[in-house]
């Protein structure tokens, strides 16, 4: 099956600890995108007055 991150065809086997990704790198990249999206919460701006600069 294709890796969701880079599209490389990888074996979908239980021997691959990073499935459905092809490697640890792709898995970490995907988790990183996920984390950064969660970090973009609109209510997380304690000092809106800084926009006056
Ligand atoms: Zn990959």
mmCIF file of the protein (N, C-alpha, C, O) and its ligand, coordinates in Angstrom:
data_MODEL
# 
_entry.id   MODEL 
# 
loop_
_entity.id 
_entity.type 
_entity.pdbx_number_of_molecules 
1 polymer     1 
2 non-polymer 1 
# 
_entity_poly.entity_id                      1 
_entity_poly.type                           'polypeptide(L)' 
_entity_poly.nstd_linkage                   no 
_entity_poly.nstd_monomer                   no 
_entity_poly.pdbx_seq_one_letter_code       
;(UNK)(UNK)(UNK)(UNK)(UNK)(UNK)(UNK)(UNK)(UNK)(UNK)(UNK)(UNK)(UNK)(UNK)(UNK)(UNK)
(UNK)(UNK)(UNK)(UNK)(UNK)(UNK)(UNK)(UNK)(UNK)(UNK)(UNK)(UNK)(UNK)(UNK)(UNK)(UNK)
(UNK)(UNK)(UNK)(UNK)(UNK)(UNK)(UNK)(UNK)(UNK)(UNK)(UNK)(UNK)(UNK)(UNK)(UNK)(UNK)
(UNK)(UNK)(UNK)(UNK)(UNK)
;
_entity_poly.pdbx_seq_one_letter_code_can   XXXXXXXXXXXXXXXXXXXXXXXXXXXXXXXXXXXXXXXXXXXXXXXXXXXXX 
_entity_poly.pdbx_strand_id                 A 
# 
loop_
_entity_poly_seq.entity_id 
_entity_poly_seq.num 
_entity_poly_seq.mon_id 
_entity_poly_seq.hetero 
1 1  UNK n 
1 2  UNK n 
1 3  UNK n 
1 4  UNK n 
1 5  UNK n 
1 6  UNK n 
1 7  UNK n 
1 8  UNK n 
1 9  UNK n 
1 10 UNK n 
1 11 UNK n 
1 12 UNK n 
1 13 UNK n 
1 14 UNK n 
1 15 UNK n 
1 16 UNK n 
1 17 UNK n 
1 18 UNK n 
1 19 UNK n 
1 20 UNK n 
1 21 UNK n 
1 22 UNK n 
1 23 UNK n 
1 24 UNK n 
1 25 UNK n 
1 26 UNK n 
1 27 UNK n 
1 28 UNK n 
1 29 UNK n 
1 30 UNK n 
1 31 UNK n 
1 32 UNK n 
1 33 UNK n 
1 34 UNK n 
1 35 UNK n 
1 36 UNK n 
1 37 UNK n 
1 38 UNK n 
1 39 UNK n 
1 40 UNK n 
1 41 UNK n 
1 42 UNK n 
1 43 UNK n 
1 44 UNK n 
1 45 UNK n 
1 46 UNK n 
1 47 UNK n 
1 48 UNK n 
1 49 UNK n 
1 50 UNK n 
1 51 UNK n 
1 52 UNK n 
1 53 UNK n 
# 
loop_
_struct_asym.id 
_struct_asym.entity_id 
A 1 
B 2 
# 
loop_
_chem_comp.id 
_chem_comp.type 
_chem_comp.mon_nstd_flag 
UNK 'L-peptide linking' . 
ZN  non-polymer         . 
# 
_pdbx_entity_nonpoly.entity_id   2 
_pdbx_entity_nonpoly.name        ? 
_pdbx_entity_nonpoly.comp_id     ZN 
# 
_pdbx_nonpoly_scheme.asym_id         B 
_pdbx_nonpoly_scheme.entity_id       2 
_pdbx_nonpoly_scheme.mon_id          ZN 
_pdbx_nonpoly_scheme.ndb_seq_num     1 
_pdbx_nonpoly_scheme.pdb_seq_num     101 
_pdbx_nonpoly_scheme.auth_seq_num    101 
_pdbx_nonpoly_scheme.pdb_mon_id      ZN 
_pdbx_nonpoly_scheme.auth_mon_id     ZN 
_pdbx_nonpoly_scheme.pdb_strand_id   A 
_pdbx_nonpoly_scheme.pdb_ins_code    . 
# 
loop_
_atom_site.group_PDB 
_atom_site.id 
_atom_site.type_symbol 
_atom_site.label_atom_id 
_atom_site.label_alt_id 
_atom_site.label_comp_id 
_atom_site.label_asym_id 
_atom_site.label_entity_id 
_atom_site.label_seq_id 
_atom_site.pdbx_PDB_ins_code 
_atom_site.Cartn_x 
_atom_site.Cartn_y 
_atom_site.Cartn_z 
_atom_site.occupancy 
_atom_site.B_iso_or_equiv 
_atom_site.pdbx_formal_charge 
_atom_site.auth_seq_id 
_atom_site.auth_comp_id 
_atom_site.auth_asym_id 
_atom_site.auth_atom_id 
_atom_site.pdbx_PDB_model_num 
ATOM   1   N  N  . UNK A 1 1  ? 0.839  -1.189 0.000  1.00 0.00 ? 1   UNK A N  1 
ATOM   2   C  CA . UNK A 1 1  ? 0.000  0.000  0.000  1.00 0.00 ? 1   UNK A CA 1 
ATOM   3   C  C  . UNK A 1 1  ? 0.885  1.254  0.000  1.00 0.00 ? 1   UNK A C  1 
ATOM   4   O  O  . UNK A 1 1  ? 2.008  1.220  0.503  1.00 0.00 ? 1   UNK A O  1 
ATOM   5   N  N  . UNK A 1 2  ? 0.380  2.358  -0.564 1.00 0.00 ? 2   UNK A N  1 
ATOM   6   C  CA . UNK A 1 2  ? 1.181  3.575  -0.602 1.00 0.00 ? 2   UNK A CA 1 
ATOM   7   C  C  . UNK A 1 2  ? 1.260  4.249  0.755  1.00 0.00 ? 2   UNK A C  1 
ATOM   8   O  O  . UNK A 1 2  ? 0.290  4.277  1.512  1.00 0.00 ? 2   UNK A O  1 
ATOM   9   N  N  . UNK A 1 3  ? 2.422  4.788  1.046  1.00 0.00 ? 3   UNK A N  1 
ATOM   10  C  CA . UNK A 1 3  ? 2.618  5.525  2.294  1.00 0.00 ? 3   UNK A CA 1 
ATOM   11  C  C  . UNK A 1 3  ? 1.801  6.820  2.236  1.00 0.00 ? 3   UNK A C  1 
ATOM   12  O  O  . UNK A 1 3  ? 1.893  7.555  1.252  1.00 0.00 ? 3   UNK A O  1 
ATOM   13  N  N  . UNK A 1 4  ? 1.006  7.113  3.267  1.00 0.00 ? 4   UNK A N  1 
ATOM   14  C  CA . UNK A 1 4  ? 0.150  8.310  3.262  1.00 0.00 ? 4   UNK A CA 1 
ATOM   15  C  C  . UNK A 1 4  ? 0.964  9.602  3.230  1.00 0.00 ? 4   UNK A C  1 
ATOM   16  O  O  . UNK A 1 4  ? 0.439  10.652 2.859  1.00 0.00 ? 4   UNK A O  1 
ATOM   17  N  N  . UNK A 1 5  ? 2.215  9.537  3.607  1.00 0.00 ? 5   UNK A N  1 
ATOM   18  C  CA . UNK A 1 5  ? 3.020  10.746 3.676  1.00 0.00 ? 5   UNK A CA 1 
ATOM   19  C  C  . UNK A 1 5  ? 3.748  11.019 2.370  1.00 0.00 ? 5   UNK A C  1 
ATOM   20  O  O  . UNK A 1 5  ? 3.651  12.120 1.828  1.00 0.00 ? 5   UNK A O  1 
ATOM   21  N  N  . UNK A 1 6  ? 4.478  10.031 1.856  1.00 0.00 ? 6   UNK A N  1 
ATOM   22  C  CA . UNK A 1 6  ? 5.306  10.266 0.677  1.00 0.00 ? 6   UNK A CA 1 
ATOM   23  C  C  . UNK A 1 6  ? 4.807  9.488  -0.532 1.00 0.00 ? 6   UNK A C  1 
ATOM   24  O  O  . UNK A 1 6  ? 5.284  9.726  -1.642 1.00 0.00 ? 6   UNK A O  1 
ATOM   25  N  N  . UNK A 1 7  ? 3.871  8.576  -0.359 1.00 0.00 ? 7   UNK A N  1 
ATOM   26  C  CA . UNK A 1 7  ? 3.311  7.850  -1.481 1.00 0.00 ? 7   UNK A CA 1 
ATOM   27  C  C  . UNK A 1 7  ? 4.120  6.655  -1.919 1.00 0.00 ? 7   UNK A C  1 
ATOM   28  O  O  . UNK A 1 7  ? 3.750  5.977  -2.877 1.00 0.00 ? 7   UNK A O  1 
ATOM   29  N  N  . UNK A 1 8  ? 5.201  6.386  -1.250 1.00 0.00 ? 8   UNK A N  1 
ATOM   30  C  CA . UNK A 1 8  ? 6.030  5.245  -1.602 1.00 0.00 ? 8   UNK A CA 1 
ATOM   31  C  C  . UNK A 1 8  ? 5.303  3.943  -1.286 1.00 0.00 ? 8   UNK A C  1 
ATOM   32  O  O  . UNK A 1 8  ? 4.704  3.789  -0.222 1.00 0.00 ? 8   UNK A O  1 
ATOM   33  N  N  . UNK A 1 9  ? 5.369  3.025  -2.220 1.00 0.00 ? 9   UNK A N  1 
ATOM   34  C  CA . UNK A 1 9  ? 4.757  1.737  -1.964 1.00 0.00 ? 9   UNK A CA 1 
ATOM   35  C  C  . UNK A 1 9  ? 5.526  0.997  -0.881 1.00 0.00 ? 9   UNK A C  1 
ATOM   36  O  O  . UNK A 1 9  ? 6.730  0.774  -1.003 1.00 0.00 ? 9   UNK A O  1 
ATOM   37  N  N  . UNK A 1 10 ? 4.818  0.619  0.181  1.00 0.00 ? 10  UNK A N  1 
ATOM   38  C  CA . UNK A 1 10 ? 5.486  -0.107 1.254  1.00 0.00 ? 10  UNK A CA 1 
ATOM   39  C  C  . UNK A 1 10 ? 4.663  -1.333 1.606  1.00 0.00 ? 10  UNK A C  1 
ATOM   40  O  O  . UNK A 1 10 ? 3.460  -1.388 1.350  1.00 0.00 ? 10  UNK A O  1 
ATOM   41  N  N  . UNK A 1 11 ? 5.314  -2.293 2.182  1.00 0.00 ? 11  UNK A N  1 
ATOM   42  C  CA . UNK A 1 11 ? 4.614  -3.514 2.553  1.00 0.00 ? 11  UNK A CA 1 
ATOM   43  C  C  . UNK A 1 11 ? 3.775  -3.277 3.796  1.00 0.00 ? 11  UNK A C  1 
ATOM   44  O  O  . UNK A 1 11 ? 4.241  -2.740 4.801  1.00 0.00 ? 11  UNK A O  1 
ATOM   45  N  N  . UNK A 1 12 ? 2.533  -3.693 3.693  1.00 0.00 ? 12  UNK A N  1 
ATOM   46  C  CA . UNK A 1 12 ? 1.660  -3.562 4.858  1.00 0.00 ? 12  UNK A CA 1 
ATOM   47  C  C  . UNK A 1 12 ? 1.759  -4.843 5.659  1.00 0.00 ? 12  UNK A C  1 
ATOM   48  O  O  . UNK A 1 12 ? 0.920  -5.737 5.548  1.00 0.00 ? 12  UNK A O  1 
ATOM   49  N  N  . UNK A 1 13 ? 2.801  -4.915 6.468  1.00 0.00 ? 13  UNK A N  1 
ATOM   50  C  CA . UNK A 1 13 ? 2.998  -6.122 7.256  1.00 0.00 ? 13  UNK A CA 1 
ATOM   51  C  C  . UNK A 1 13 ? 3.202  -5.761 8.713  1.00 0.00 ? 13  UNK A C  1 
ATOM   52  O  O  . UNK A 1 13 ? 3.614  -4.647 9.038  1.00 0.00 ? 13  UNK A O  1 
ATOM   53  N  N  . UNK A 1 14 ? 2.918  -6.691 9.571  1.00 0.00 ? 14  UNK A N  1 
ATOM   54  C  CA . UNK A 1 14 ? 3.059  -6.441 11.001 1.00 0.00 ? 14  UNK A CA 1 
ATOM   55  C  C  . UNK A 1 14 ? 4.521  -6.270 11.382 1.00 0.00 ? 14  UNK A C  1 
ATOM   56  O  O  . UNK A 1 14 ? 4.838  -5.847 12.493 1.00 0.00 ? 14  UNK A O  1 
ATOM   57  N  N  . UNK A 1 15 ? 5.419  -6.606 10.437 1.00 0.00 ? 15  UNK A N  1 
ATOM   58  C  CA . UNK A 1 15 ? 6.842  -6.442 10.717 1.00 0.00 ? 15  UNK A CA 1 
ATOM   59  C  C  . UNK A 1 15 ? 7.255  -4.981 10.598 1.00 0.00 ? 15  UNK A C  1 
ATOM   60  O  O  . UNK A 1 15 ? 8.339  -4.595 11.033 1.00 0.00 ? 15  UNK A O  1 
ATOM   61  N  N  . UNK A 1 16 ? 6.381  -4.175 10.004 1.00 0.00 ? 16  UNK A N  1 
ATOM   62  C  CA . UNK A 1 16 ? 6.681  -2.756 9.852  1.00 0.00 ? 16  UNK A CA 1 
ATOM   63  C  C  . UNK A 1 16 ? 6.027  -1.974 10.999 1.00 0.00 ? 16  UNK A C  1 
ATOM   64  O  O  . UNK A 1 16 ? 4.810  -1.790 11.007 1.00 0.00 ? 16  UNK A O  1 
ATOM   65  N  N  . UNK A 1 17 ? 6.819  -1.521 11.952 1.00 0.00 ? 17  UNK A N  1 
ATOM   66  C  CA . UNK A 1 17 ? 6.246  -0.835 13.122 1.00 0.00 ? 17  UNK A CA 1 
ATOM   67  C  C  . UNK A 1 17 ? 5.712  0.548  12.776 1.00 0.00 ? 17  UNK A C  1 
ATOM   68  O  O  . UNK A 1 17 ? 5.027  1.171  13.587 1.00 0.00 ? 17  UNK A O  1 
ATOM   69  N  N  . UNK A 1 18 ? 6.021  1.032  11.577 1.00 0.00 ? 18  UNK A N  1 
ATOM   70  C  CA . UNK A 1 18 ? 5.622  2.400  11.219 1.00 0.00 ? 18  UNK A CA 1 
ATOM   71  C  C  . UNK A 1 18 ? 4.419  2.418  10.298 1.00 0.00 ? 18  UNK A C  1 
ATOM   72  O  O  . UNK A 1 18 ? 4.020  3.482  9.826  1.00 0.00 ? 18  UNK A O  1 
ATOM   73  N  N  . UNK A 1 19 ? 3.828  1.250  10.033 1.00 0.00 ? 19  UNK A N  1 
ATOM   74  C  CA . UNK A 1 19 ? 2.688  1.241  9.131  1.00 0.00 ? 19  UNK A CA 1 
ATOM   75  C  C  . UNK A 1 19 ? 1.563  2.099  9.676  1.00 0.00 ? 19  UNK A C  1 
ATOM   76  O  O  . UNK A 1 19 ? 1.401  2.159  10.895 1.00 0.00 ? 19  UNK A O  1 
ATOM   77  N  N  . UNK A 1 20 ? 0.785  2.758  8.853  1.00 0.00 ? 20  UNK A N  1 
ATOM   78  C  CA . UNK A 1 20 ? 0.795  2.565  7.393  1.00 0.00 ? 20  UNK A CA 1 
ATOM   79  C  C  . UNK A 1 20 ? 1.879  3.368  6.685  1.00 0.00 ? 20  UNK A C  1 
ATOM   80  O  O  . UNK A 1 20 ? 1.866  3.449  5.457  1.00 0.00 ? 20  UNK A O  1 
ATOM   81  N  N  . UNK A 1 21 ? 2.800  3.954  7.403  1.00 0.00 ? 21  UNK A N  1 
ATOM   82  C  CA . UNK A 1 21 ? 3.868  4.716  6.769  1.00 0.00 ? 21  UNK A CA 1 
ATOM   83  C  C  . UNK A 1 21 ? 5.010  3.795  6.398  1.00 0.00 ? 21  UNK A C  1 
ATOM   84  O  O  . UNK A 1 21 ? 5.116  2.673  6.893  1.00 0.00 ? 21  UNK A O  1 
ATOM   85  N  N  . UNK A 1 22 ? 5.877  4.301  5.499  1.00 0.00 ? 22  UNK A N  1 
ATOM   86  C  CA . UNK A 1 22 ? 6.948  3.443  5.004  1.00 0.00 ? 22  UNK A CA 1 
ATOM   87  C  C  . UNK A 1 22 ? 8.140  3.466  5.939  1.00 0.00 ? 22  UNK A C  1 
ATOM   88  O  O  . UNK A 1 22 ? 8.956  2.544  5.930  1.00 0.00 ? 22  UNK A O  1 
ATOM   89  N  N  . UNK A 1 23 ? 8.249  4.515  6.749  1.00 0.00 ? 23  UNK A N  1 
ATOM   90  C  CA . UNK A 1 23 ? 9.419  4.619  7.607  1.00 0.00 ? 23  UNK A CA 1 
ATOM   91  C  C  . UNK A 1 23 ? 9.100  5.489  8.812  1.00 0.00 ? 23  UNK A C  1 
ATOM   92  O  O  . UNK A 1 23 ? 8.048  6.124  8.887  1.00 0.00 ? 23  UNK A O  1 
ATOM   93  N  N  . UNK A 1 24 ? 10.033 5.499  9.745  1.00 0.00 ? 24  UNK A N  1 
ATOM   94  C  CA . UNK A 1 24 ? 9.843  6.314  10.944 1.00 0.00 ? 24  UNK A CA 1 
ATOM   95  C  C  . UNK A 1 24 ? 9.779  7.792  10.583 1.00 0.00 ? 24  UNK A C  1 
ATOM   96  O  O  . UNK A 1 24 ? 9.041  8.558  11.203 1.00 0.00 ? 24  UNK A O  1 
ATOM   97  N  N  . UNK A 1 25 ? 10.564 8.192  9.566  1.00 0.00 ? 25  UNK A N  1 
ATOM   98  C  CA . UNK A 1 25 ? 10.599 9.595  9.184  1.00 0.00 ? 25  UNK A CA 1 
ATOM   99  C  C  . UNK A 1 25 ? 9.228  10.086 8.736  1.00 0.00 ? 25  UNK A C  1 
ATOM   100 O  O  . UNK A 1 25 ? 8.775  11.153 9.153  1.00 0.00 ? 25  UNK A O  1 
ATOM   101 N  N  . UNK A 1 26 ? 8.569  9.302  7.884  1.00 0.00 ? 26  UNK A N  1 
ATOM   102 C  CA . UNK A 1 26 ? 7.247  9.696  7.401  1.00 0.00 ? 26  UNK A CA 1 
ATOM   103 C  C  . UNK A 1 26 ? 6.242  9.721  8.538  1.00 0.00 ? 26  UNK A C  1 
ATOM   104 O  O  . UNK A 1 26 ? 5.352  10.571 8.570  1.00 0.00 ? 26  UNK A O  1 
ATOM   105 N  N  . UNK A 1 27 ? 6.382  8.811  9.448  1.00 0.00 ? 27  UNK A N  1 
ATOM   106 C  CA . UNK A 1 27 ? 5.447  8.779  10.569 1.00 0.00 ? 27  UNK A CA 1 
ATOM   107 C  C  . UNK A 1 27 ? 5.609  10.035 11.426 1.00 0.00 ? 27  UNK A C  1 
ATOM   108 O  O  . UNK A 1 27 ? 4.625  10.635 11.858 1.00 0.00 ? 27  UNK A O  1 
ATOM   109 N  N  . UNK A 1 28 ? 6.866  10.425 11.666 1.00 0.00 ? 28  UNK A N  1 
ATOM   110 C  CA . UNK A 1 28 ? 7.113  11.608 12.487 1.00 0.00 ? 28  UNK A CA 1 
ATOM   111 C  C  . UNK A 1 28 ? 6.648  12.871 11.771 1.00 0.00 ? 28  UNK A C  1 
ATOM   112 O  O  . UNK A 1 28 ? 6.110  13.779 12.403 1.00 0.00 ? 28  UNK A O  1 
ATOM   113 N  N  . UNK A 1 29 ? 6.853  12.934 10.458 1.00 0.00 ? 29  UNK A N  1 
ATOM   114 C  CA . UNK A 1 29 ? 6.412  14.103 9.694  1.00 0.00 ? 29  UNK A CA 1 
ATOM   115 C  C  . UNK A 1 29 ? 4.906  14.234 9.786  1.00 0.00 ? 29  UNK A C  1 
ATOM   116 O  O  . UNK A 1 29 ? 4.379  15.332 9.960  1.00 0.00 ? 29  UNK A O  1 
ATOM   117 N  N  . UNK A 1 30 ? 4.212  13.106 9.668  1.00 0.00 ? 30  UNK A N  1 
ATOM   118 C  CA . UNK A 1 30 ? 2.757  13.147 9.736  1.00 0.00 ? 30  UNK A CA 1 
ATOM   119 C  C  . UNK A 1 30 ? 2.293  13.574 11.124 1.00 0.00 ? 30  UNK A C  1 
ATOM   120 O  O  . UNK A 1 30 ? 1.363  14.369 11.257 1.00 0.00 ? 30  UNK A O  1 
ATOM   121 N  N  . UNK A 1 31 ? 2.941  13.046 12.148 1.00 0.00 ? 31  UNK A N  1 
ATOM   122 C  CA . UNK A 1 31 ? 2.575  13.431 13.512 1.00 0.00 ? 31  UNK A CA 1 
ATOM   123 C  C  . UNK A 1 31 ? 2.870  14.902 13.734 1.00 0.00 ? 31  UNK A C  1 
ATOM   124 O  O  . UNK A 1 31 ? 2.136  15.581 14.452 1.00 0.00 ? 31  UNK A O  1 
ATOM   125 N  N  . UNK A 1 32 ? 3.946  15.406 13.121 1.00 0.00 ? 32  UNK A N  1 
ATOM   126 C  CA . UNK A 1 32 ? 4.292  16.808 13.271 1.00 0.00 ? 32  UNK A CA 1 
ATOM   127 C  C  . UNK A 1 32 ? 3.245  17.709 12.653 1.00 0.00 ? 32  UNK A C  1 
ATOM   128 O  O  . UNK A 1 32 ? 2.892  18.733 13.238 1.00 0.00 ? 32  UNK A O  1 
ATOM   129 N  N  . UNK A 1 33 ? 2.737  17.347 11.474 1.00 0.00 ? 33  UNK A N  1 
ATOM   130 C  CA . UNK A 1 33 ? 1.688  18.140 10.847 1.00 0.00 ? 33  UNK A CA 1 
ATOM   131 C  C  . UNK A 1 33 ? 0.436  18.128 11.706 1.00 0.00 ? 33  UNK A C  1 
ATOM   132 O  O  . UNK A 1 33 ? -0.248 19.141 11.849 1.00 0.00 ? 33  UNK A O  1 
ATOM   133 N  N  . UNK A 1 34 ? 0.156  16.995 12.261 1.00 0.00 ? 34  UNK A N  1 
ATOM   134 C  CA . UNK A 1 34 ? -1.017 16.860 13.111 1.00 0.00 ? 34  UNK A CA 1 
ATOM   135 C  C  . UNK A 1 34 ? -0.891 17.768 14.320 1.00 0.00 ? 34  UNK A C  1 
ATOM   136 O  O  . UNK A 1 34 ? -1.837 18.469 14.680 1.00 0.00 ? 34  UNK A O  1 
ATOM   137 N  N  . UNK A 1 35 ? 0.286  17.755 14.951 1.00 0.00 ? 35  UNK A N  1 
ATOM   138 C  CA . UNK A 1 35 ? 0.507  18.555 16.154 1.00 0.00 ? 35  UNK A CA 1 
ATOM   139 C  C  . UNK A 1 35 ? 0.425  20.041 15.826 1.00 0.00 ? 35  UNK A C  1 
ATOM   140 O  O  . UNK A 1 35 ? -0.148 20.811 16.597 1.00 0.00 ? 35  UNK A O  1 
ATOM   141 N  N  . UNK A 1 36 ? 0.989  20.456 14.693 1.00 0.00 ? 36  UNK A N  1 
ATOM   142 C  CA . UNK A 1 36 ? 0.985  21.876 14.359 1.00 0.00 ? 36  UNK A CA 1 
ATOM   143 C  C  . UNK A 1 36 ? -0.439 22.337 14.044 1.00 0.00 ? 36  UNK A C  1 
ATOM   144 O  O  . UNK A 1 36 ? -0.789 23.487 14.312 1.00 0.00 ? 36  UNK A O  1 
ATOM   145 N  N  . UNK A 1 37 ? -1.252 21.460 13.485 1.00 0.00 ? 37  UNK A N  1 
ATOM   146 C  CA . UNK A 1 37 ? -2.643 21.836 13.224 1.00 0.00 ? 37  UNK A CA 1 
ATOM   147 C  C  . UNK A 1 37 ? -3.402 21.994 14.535 1.00 0.00 ? 37  UNK A C  1 
ATOM   148 O  O  . UNK A 1 37 ? -4.227 22.896 14.678 1.00 0.00 ? 37  UNK A O  1 
ATOM   149 N  N  . UNK A 1 38 ? -3.125 21.126 15.475 1.00 0.00 ? 38  UNK A N  1 
ATOM   150 C  CA . UNK A 1 38 ? -3.772 21.246 16.774 1.00 0.00 ? 38  UNK A CA 1 
ATOM   151 C  C  . UNK A 1 38 ? -3.298 22.497 17.508 1.00 0.00 ? 38  UNK A C  1 
ATOM   152 O  O  . UNK A 1 38 ? -4.025 23.061 18.325 1.00 0.00 ? 38  UNK A O  1 
ATOM   153 N  N  . UNK A 1 39 ? -2.075 22.921 17.208 1.00 0.00 ? 39  UNK A N  1 
ATOM   154 C  CA . UNK A 1 39 ? -1.509 24.069 17.896 1.00 0.00 ? 39  UNK A CA 1 
ATOM   155 C  C  . UNK A 1 39 ? -2.171 25.351 17.427 1.00 0.00 ? 39  UNK A C  1 
ATOM   156 O  O  . UNK A 1 39 ? -2.153 26.358 18.135 1.00 0.00 ? 39  UNK A O  1 
ATOM   157 N  N  . UNK A 1 40 ? -2.764 25.320 16.221 1.00 0.00 ? 40  UNK A N  1 
ATOM   158 C  CA . UNK A 1 40 ? -3.385 26.518 15.660 1.00 0.00 ? 40  UNK A CA 1 
ATOM   159 C  C  . UNK A 1 40 ? -4.791 26.704 16.224 1.00 0.00 ? 40  UNK A C  1 
ATOM   160 O  O  . UNK A 1 40 ? -5.769 26.631 15.480 1.00 0.00 ? 40  UNK A O  1 
ATOM   161 N  N  . UNK A 1 41 ? -4.899 26.938 17.505 1.00 0.00 ? 41  UNK A N  1 
ATOM   162 C  CA . UNK A 1 41 ? -6.195 27.174 18.122 1.00 0.00 ? 41  UNK A CA 1 
ATOM   163 C  C  . UNK A 1 41 ? -6.442 28.681 18.204 1.00 0.00 ? 41  UNK A C  1 
ATOM   164 O  O  . UNK A 1 41 ? -5.619 29.397 18.774 1.00 0.00 ? 41  UNK A O  1 
ATOM   165 N  N  . UNK A 1 42 ? -7.545 29.183 17.654 1.00 0.00 ? 42  UNK A N  1 
ATOM   166 C  CA . UNK A 1 42 ? -7.815 30.631 17.583 1.00 0.00 ? 42  UNK A CA 1 
ATOM   167 C  C  . UNK A 1 42 ? -7.846 31.296 18.949 1.00 0.00 ? 42  UNK A C  1 
ATOM   168 O  O  . UNK A 1 42 ? -7.486 32.466 19.079 1.00 0.00 ? 42  UNK A O  1 
ATOM   169 N  N  . UNK A 1 43 ? -8.274 30.558 19.967 1.00 0.00 ? 43  UNK A N  1 
ATOM   170 C  CA . UNK A 1 43 ? -8.407 31.177 21.287 1.00 0.00 ? 43  UNK A CA 1 
ATOM   171 C  C  . UNK A 1 43 ? -7.080 31.304 22.007 1.00 0.00 ? 43  UNK A C  1 
ATOM   172 O  O  . UNK A 1 43 ? -7.021 31.820 23.124 1.00 0.00 ? 43  UNK A O  1 
ATOM   173 N  N  . UNK A 1 44 ? -6.020 30.836 21.376 1.00 0.00 ? 44  UNK A N  1 
ATOM   174 C  CA . UNK A 1 44 ? -4.724 30.838 22.040 1.00 0.00 ? 44  UNK A CA 1 
ATOM   175 C  C  . UNK A 1 44 ? -3.947 32.127 21.756 1.00 0.00 ? 44  UNK A C  1 
ATOM   176 O  O  . UNK A 1 44 ? -2.809 32.068 21.291 1.00 0.00 ? 44  UNK A O  1 
ATOM   177 N  N  . UNK A 1 45 ? -4.549 33.290 22.031 1.00 0.00 ? 45  UNK A N  1 
ATOM   178 C  CA . UNK A 1 45 ? -3.828 34.567 21.884 1.00 0.00 ? 45  UNK A CA 1 
ATOM   179 C  C  . UNK A 1 45 ? -4.071 35.446 23.098 1.00 0.00 ? 45  UNK A C  1 
ATOM   180 O  O  . UNK A 1 45 ? -5.027 36.221 23.139 1.00 0.00 ? 45  UNK A O  1 
ATOM   181 N  N  . UNK A 1 46 ? -3.197 35.318 24.081 1.00 0.00 ? 46  UNK A N  1 
ATOM   182 C  CA . UNK A 1 46 ? -3.395 36.012 25.355 1.00 0.00 ? 46  UNK A CA 1 
ATOM   183 C  C  . UNK A 1 46 ? -3.196 37.533 25.243 1.00 0.00 ? 46  UNK A C  1 
ATOM   184 O  O  . UNK A 1 46 ? -3.742 38.281 26.054 1.00 0.00 ? 46  UNK A O  1 
ATOM   185 N  N  . UNK A 1 47 ? -2.426 37.995 24.255 1.00 0.00 ? 47  UNK A N  1 
ATOM   186 C  CA . UNK A 1 47 ? -2.186 39.428 24.156 1.00 0.00 ? 47  UNK A CA 1 
ATOM   187 C  C  . UNK A 1 47 ? -2.536 39.980 22.783 1.00 0.00 ? 47  UNK A C  1 
ATOM   188 O  O  . UNK A 1 47 ? -1.638 40.198 21.970 1.00 0.00 ? 47  UNK A O  1 
ATOM   189 N  N  . UNK A 1 48 ? -3.819 40.214 22.498 1.00 0.00 ? 48  UNK A N  1 
ATOM   190 C  CA . UNK A 1 48 ? -4.227 40.754 21.189 1.00 0.00 ? 48  UNK A CA 1 
ATOM   191 C  C  . UNK A 1 48 ? -3.788 42.189 20.993 1.00 0.00 ? 48  UNK A C  1 
ATOM   192 O  O  . UNK A 1 48 ? -3.769 42.663 19.857 1.00 0.00 ? 48  UNK A O  1 
ATOM   193 N  N  . UNK A 1 49 ? -3.438 42.895 22.038 1.00 0.00 ? 49  UNK A N  1 
ATOM   194 C  CA . UNK A 1 49 ? -3.025 44.305 21.901 1.00 0.00 ? 49  UNK A CA 1 
ATOM   195 C  C  . UNK A 1 49 ? -1.717 44.454 21.147 1.00 0.00 ? 49  UNK A C  1 
ATOM   196 O  O  . UNK A 1 49 ? -1.395 45.540 20.666 1.00 0.00 ? 49  UNK A O  1 
ATOM   197 N  N  . UNK A 1 50 ? -0.974 43.384 21.041 1.00 0.00 ? 50  UNK A N  1 
ATOM   198 C  CA . UNK A 1 50 ? 0.306  43.457 20.330 1.00 0.00 ? 50  UNK A CA 1 
ATOM   199 C  C  . UNK A 1 50 ? 0.122  43.770 18.852 1.00 0.00 ? 50  UNK A C  1 
ATOM   200 O  O  . UNK A 1 50 ? 1.080  44.138 18.172 1.00 0.00 ? 50  UNK A O  1 
ATOM   201 N  N  . UNK A 1 51 ? -1.096 43.628 18.353 1.00 0.00 ? 51  UNK A N  1 
ATOM   202 C  CA . UNK A 1 51 ? -1.353 43.896 16.945 1.00 0.00 ? 51  UNK A CA 1 
ATOM   203 C  C  . UNK A 1 51 ? -1.276 45.394 16.618 1.00 0.00 ? 51  UNK A C  1 
ATOM   204 O  O  . UNK A 1 51 ? -1.234 45.764 15.444 1.00 0.00 ? 51  UNK A O  1 
ATOM   205 N  N  . UNK A 1 52 ? -1.256 46.250 17.633 1.00 0.00 ? 52  UNK A N  1 
ATOM   206 C  CA . UNK A 1 52 ? -1.212 47.684 17.384 1.00 0.00 ? 52  UNK A CA 1 
ATOM   207 C  C  . UNK A 1 52 ? 0.128  48.161 16.846 1.00 0.00 ? 52  UNK A C  1 
ATOM   208 O  O  . UNK A 1 52 ? 0.241  49.286 16.361 1.00 0.00 ? 52  UNK A O  1 
ATOM   209 N  N  . UNK A 1 53 ? 1.140  47.310 16.932 1.00 0.00 ? 53  UNK A N  1 
ATOM   210 C  CA . UNK A 1 53 ? 2.438  47.744 16.428 1.00 0.00 ? 53  UNK A CA 1 
ATOM   211 C  C  . UNK A 1 53 ? 2.431  47.944 14.940 1.00 0.00 ? 53  UNK A C  1 
ATOM   212 O  O  . UNK A 1 53 ? 3.454  48.311 14.362 1.00 0.00 ? 53  UNK A O  1 
HETATM 213 ZN ZN . ZN  B 2 .  ? 6.800  7.389  3.307  1.00 0.00 ? 101 ZN  A ZN 1 
# 
